[in-house]
Amino acid sequence: MKPAEAILRLEVLPASRLSRLAGDGQSSVLGGACFSRPALPLDAGDLPFLAVDMSLPAGEEAICEVWHSAEPLQSGRHGPIRYRQSETLLFGSVSLDEVARDARSPLQATTEAAYASIFELLEARGYHALRFWNYFPAINQESHHKERYRQFNIGRQDAFLAHGRSVIGNVPAACALGSAGGGLQIAFLAARTNVISVENPRQVSAYHYPSQYGPRSPTFSRAGLVKLGGRDMLFISGTASIVGHQTLHDGDVAAQTRECLHNIAAIVAEAKRQAPDADFRLDALAYKVYVRHPEDMATVRREMAQIIGGLVSAIFLQADVCRADLLVEIEASGGHAIGPGLTGI
Ligand code: 3EB
């Protein structure tokens, strides 16, 4: 498929080229996210973009992932959310400062408020949540007697429950990473058609994690599968070195990377079982790789190249992962167009 005609295409480009793309009112851009340290003052007009404060590998330029669609697009706002929609898809972004509203921790309350707005929007417009990207600072730090990731999980789950949504089974794909600064930032992709949730047979579903990982289980599926324009597309959640519900390979970033890819392969196999006509392949996915320690970047790249090969689309970022013993987390998507331009491993 030619990129220009694709119903959904992911382009990865230097942030310096974003304003040229965004300036055009007829833009094919749905939305996206840019990553740099510090966060860039973004020139994205009324497009839904996150400017995330997150480090890149040494010497790399600020980078954006940009989702495009060939369908006619319309921009809008709903409360704090910017969004852009087509007949088929809706992409949104929201950035909120953490503010205390009541006895709940500011992060918990802000998370619940952000998700409540998102669900209101999706319900009003008739879209199904497919994929969430969650970023907020100090994810492993404790405040209000709880780790901040756990506060986030309470706020997120409460918003699902308040909107009559299931918190097990058919839940959206997601990731949650620690940024270097800023507020709570959420980007999301939603579809008009039904989304199928995919789980990983090697892992306990996150929504069934036992309470040792927090009072509320995280509300996300291992991947979301959707048919858009007759093509199966797969959005794989952030995937870590977890088997069952336990972290494996404590302190060994190379082994953790291999375990992540083993898990991603298992999710892809499971997705193929649910969509037999799809041709998802590990070397045709677009990857985003979050590495906790910058000095581990080269090791992660080497392990990935060894398993997948060098010619894949991949973004590498330095971020905190939601369990203190996780050194790397990898997300991926496939079935949509990718390019122009590949960022190889
Ligand atoms: C894990 O598998 C690793 O809370 O939205 C991965 C993907 C993780 C999504 C989330 C967390 C989330 O539990 C962490």
Boltz pocket constraint, residues with backbone or C-beta under 6 A from the ligand:
constraints:
  - pocket:
      binder: B
      contacts: [[A, 134], [A, 174], [A, 175], [A, 176], [A, 206], [A, 218], [A, 219], [A, 220], [A, 237], [A, 238], [A, 239], [A, 240], [A, 242], [A, 322], [A, 323]]
      max_distance: 6.0
